[in-house]
C-alpha cells in the first residue's frame, strides 16, 4: 500500500502585493479621523534628523501598528517592513528597520515623555468630542510593576529591578487617559495628587459627574480633600493604621451586618457566610473633613492564641452616600483596571522593554499606550457594543489578520478582500462612512 507523504499543494512565489494584515487599515482610518499623525508631528516633528526618509509621526505609528499586529519586540517590525502590500496601503516609504526604530526611541528626552502625556490628554478629548460625553465619568488609577533587568532600572520593594508606571483609566470606556513612566523604586503613593490632577484634565467636566476609584496607595488627606473641594465623588482603599483600627473597634457589635444571606451566592462562595459589613467615620490627622468609612471584616483562617479570632478587613473611605453594600460592589469594579493592565502587558508587549536606558523605554511605554488607545477608539467609535469587551487577540483573529490583495487600476489603489469574508460589510461601512 502506498501512503501519501505530502500535501497536494505546489508552493510557488508571486509578485502580487498580498498582505496578511489588511485589517490594520481600520486602525489607520480611526487614526486619520482623530488626526493622530498631526498630533505626533506637532509634538515630535523636531526629532527628524534628515530631510529624506520617514516622518517621525509615521515611524511612531509604525511601531504602534506593529504592536497592534501582535509584535512583541522591536525586531518584529521586520514583518511590516517586508509586507509590500501593507506599505502600499499606508502610502509611505518603506517601513523602517529595527535599528532605526531603536535609534528613534533614543532620540526622546524627559520633555518628550511629558509631550506624550499631553498627547494622551488630547486624544481623550478628541474621542469624547466624537463619541459624546456621558453623565458619569470614572477615573480608575492603578500602578503596575514590570520587572526589567536593564542598565538604568531601579530595584523595587518586590525584590527585583524594573519600572513602576502609574496608569489612569477612563472606566466607562476602558481607555488610558494618562500614563506616567516611573522607576521601580518609586512607590505608587508618590505624587498621587499630581497624577490625579493630570487625569482630571483629561476628562469632560461640563455636565459630567466625575468619580475616582483607587487603592490604598491614594489613602491621603490631600487626595480626599482635593476631591471634596472640586465636587468629585470618590472611593479609595483605606489602611489599617492605629486611628482607623480604633474607629473600627468602637463600632458596636449589633451594627455589624452579614455581607450576604443569599443562598445562591453562599452556594458559590461559602466563605462569604462569615463576612460582615459596617461603617464608621474617619478623620486624617491633617485634613479638612471627616469621611465615611465602609469596611468588610473576614475571619482569618487561623486563630490567635491570645486574641481568639483574628479578622482581615477590606476598608474603603468615601464621600458617597450610597448604601454600603452597593458601594463596595461598585468599588470592586475597579479591578477591571487589572484586566486592562494585563491587556497592555500581554496583548501589546508592555511586559518587556527594548532598550537599556530609562528614557527610551519610557517612550516605548507611551507608544504602547497609543497602540492600546487606537484599538479602544476603534471599538468605541466604529464597532457595535458587542465588540466593546473584545481583547486585541480577538480583534486580530476576526478583523486585523485578513488577507488582502493590493492592486493599482485606473490610477486608483484597490484593496481586494475575499467576497465571502464575514466582515466585509463592516470593513466597507468603516472605510466609507462620513467622518463625524
C-alpha positions, -999 to 999 in steps of 0.1 A, spaced: 0 0 0 13 34 -10 9 62 16 7 99 6 36 117 23 30 153 12 1 177 8 -14 181 -27 0 216 -30 27 230 -51 44 260 -35 52 290 -57 61 326 -53 41 355 -67 47 392 -73 12 401 -63 10 426 -34 -7 404 -9 -9 414 27 -19 392 57 -28 423 78 -54 442 56 -75 449 87 -49 474 100 -64 498 76 -92 501 101 -67 515 126 -53 538 100 -89 551 94 -95 558 131 -61 575 134 -69 596 104 -102 608 118 -86 616 152 -57 633 134 -31 613 153 -3 619 129 -9 656 130 -6 655 168 25 633 166 41 658 142 32 687 164 49 671 194 78 652 179 84 666 144 116 682 157 131 648 162 136 642 125 172 644 116 172 642 78 152 658 51 147 624 34 131 594 50 100 587 70 84 614 91 87 608 129 49 607 132 48 578 107 77 560 124 58 561 158 26 550 140 45 520 125 57 509 159 21 512 172 8 492 142 34 466 148 22 462 184 -14 460 174 -4 434 148 9 412 175 46 421 175 63 417 209 98 430 202 111 459 181 127 433 158 92 422 148 88 454 128 106 434 101 73 417 94 57 451 84 89 461 66 87 430 44 50 435 36 48 455 4 10 453 3 8 470 37 33 497 26 11 505 -4 -19 509 18 -2 533 41 12 553 11 46 559 26 81 549 20 94 515 33 88 507 69 119 515 90 144 488 101 145 476 137 178 495 142 162 527 131 133 521 155 157 518 184 175 549 173 141 568 173 134 557 209 168 571 219 160 605 204 134 612 231 143 631 263 124 639 295 104 666 278 94 640 252 78 619 278 58 649 291 47 656 255 34 621 253 13 627 284 -1 659 268 -9 638 236 -28 613 257 -49 641 272 -56 655 237 -66 621 224 -90 616 253 -107 649 245 -109 641 207 -126 607 214 -150 625 237 -158 651 211 -166 623 185 -184 599 208 -202 624 231 -197 626 268 -217 607 294 -234 618 326 -209 599 347 -171 595 341 -150 574 365 -112 576 369 -96 543 379 -60 548 390 -35 519 394 2 512 393 18 481 380 53 467 384 71 455 353 103 435 360 131 447 338 168 439 342 180 470 324 211 492 329 191 521 345 162 502 361 160 505 398 153 479 425 117 478 437 103 466 470 93 434 451 130 425 453 136 428 416 147 457 393 122 472 369 97 500 364 66 510 383 44 531 359 12 548 370 -19 545 348 -52 563 348 -81 547 331 -115 561 320 -135 532 334 -166 535 312 -145 534 281 -115 513 291 -91 540 277 -58 550 292 -63 587 298 -29 592 314 3 572 318 33 582 339 65 562 335 83 556 368 113 538 381 109 507 401 119 523 434 91 550 432 61 539 452 26 541 438 17 566 466 42 591 453 28 622 437 -7 609 439 -24 643 439 -3 655 410 -13 624 390 -50 628 399 -49 664 386 -34 651 353 -62 626 350 -89 652 358 -76 674 330 -83 645 305 -119 641 315 -150 661 303 -164 683 331 -194 702 317 -225 684 329 -205 653 339 -203 638 373 -167 628 379 -158 599 402 -125 585 413 -115 550 425 -81 540 437 -64 515 461 -49 523 494 -18 539 478 -41 570 474 -52 569 511 -40 605 516 -57 635 531 -46 658 502 -62 635 476 -95 632 496 -97 669 503 -89 678 467 -118 656 456 -141 673 482 -130 708 471 -138 700 435 -171 681 439 -156 648 429 -171 616 444 -145 591 454 -139 557 469 -104 549 480 -90 519 498 -81 525 534 -52 514 555 -52 497 589 -34 525 608 -38 530 645 -66 556 642 -85 535 617 -84 504 639 -95 525 669 -125 537 649 -134 501 638 -130 488 674 -156 513 686 -183 500 662 -210 483 684 -214 446 677 -250 450 667 -240 473 638 -221 446 620 -244 431 594 -240 399 573 -224 406 539 -250 384 523 -277 359 531 -285 350 495 -284 311 493 -273 312 457 -243 335 465 -234 314 495 -235 282 474 -210 297 450 -189 315 477 -194 296 510 -167 317 527 -190 348 525 -213 334 552 -188 347 578 -183 381 562 -197 412 579 -201 448 569 -203 481 589 -195 517 586 -179 545 607 -163 579 603 -126 587 599 -105 619 600 -70 623 588 -45 639 613 -41 667 587 -71 673 566 -102 694 561 -130 669 566 -142 637 581 -151 609 558 -174 579 557 -156 546 560 -171 513 550 -154 480 559 -159 443 555 -144 420 581 -135 384 573 -124 359 599 -88 349 594 -85 311 589 -60 308 618 -69 316 655 -46 337 676 -35 320 709 -43 351 730 -68 371 709 -90 343 696 -105 351 661 -84 375 640 -101 395 613 -90 407 579 -105 440 567 -114 455 533 -116 492 541 -129 520 518 -131 557 526 -156 575 505 -175 608 500 -205 590 486 -238 583 504 -247 550 486 -260 520 505 -228 504 518 -231 470 500 -238 487 467 -208 510 472 -184 481 480 -196 462 449 -190 494 428 -156 499 443 -146 464 435 -153 471 398 -120 490 398 -105 455 394 -112 459 357 -81 480 356 -61 449 363 -76 433 331 -67 464 311 -31 464 325 -29 427 316 -40 436 281 -13 462 279 13 438 291 5 406 272 -16 420 243 6 450 234 40 440 246 44 462 277 59 432 297 93 437 280 113 468 271 136 471 241 163 495 254 187 496 283 181 533 291 152 547 311 140 575 287 138 553 256 119 527 275 96 555 287 89 565 251 82 528 243 57 527 272 38 557 258 37 542 223 22 510 238 -5 533 253 -10 549 219 -15 515 203 -39 504 230 -59 536 228 -62 533 190 -78 499 194 -101 512 221 -110 541 198 -119 517 170 -142 498 193 -158 530 207 -162 549 175 -167 523 148 -178 490 162 -211 479 178 -213 473 216 -208 436 211 -171 443 204 -167 465 234 -151 439 256 -132 420 229 -94 417 235 -69 426 209 -63 389 204 -99 385 193 -98 416 171 -66 402 154 -84 369 146 -116 385 133 -106 419 119 -69 427 116 -53 395 103 -72 394 70 -56 386 36 -60 413 10 -46 419 -25 -34 455 -32 -36 465 -69 -35 497 -89 -62 501 -116 -71 532 -135 -47 553 -113 -66 541 -82 -54 519 -54 -77 489 -46 -77 466 -16 -93 433 -26 -107 410 1 -123 376 -4 -160 382 -12 -172 357 15 -152 372 43 -179 376 70 -169 412 80 -166 426 45 -197 448 50 -182 461 83 -150 470 66 -169 489 39 -190 507 64 -160 519 85 -139 529 55 -166 548 37 -188 562 65 -185 600 67 -163 613 94 -182 626 124 
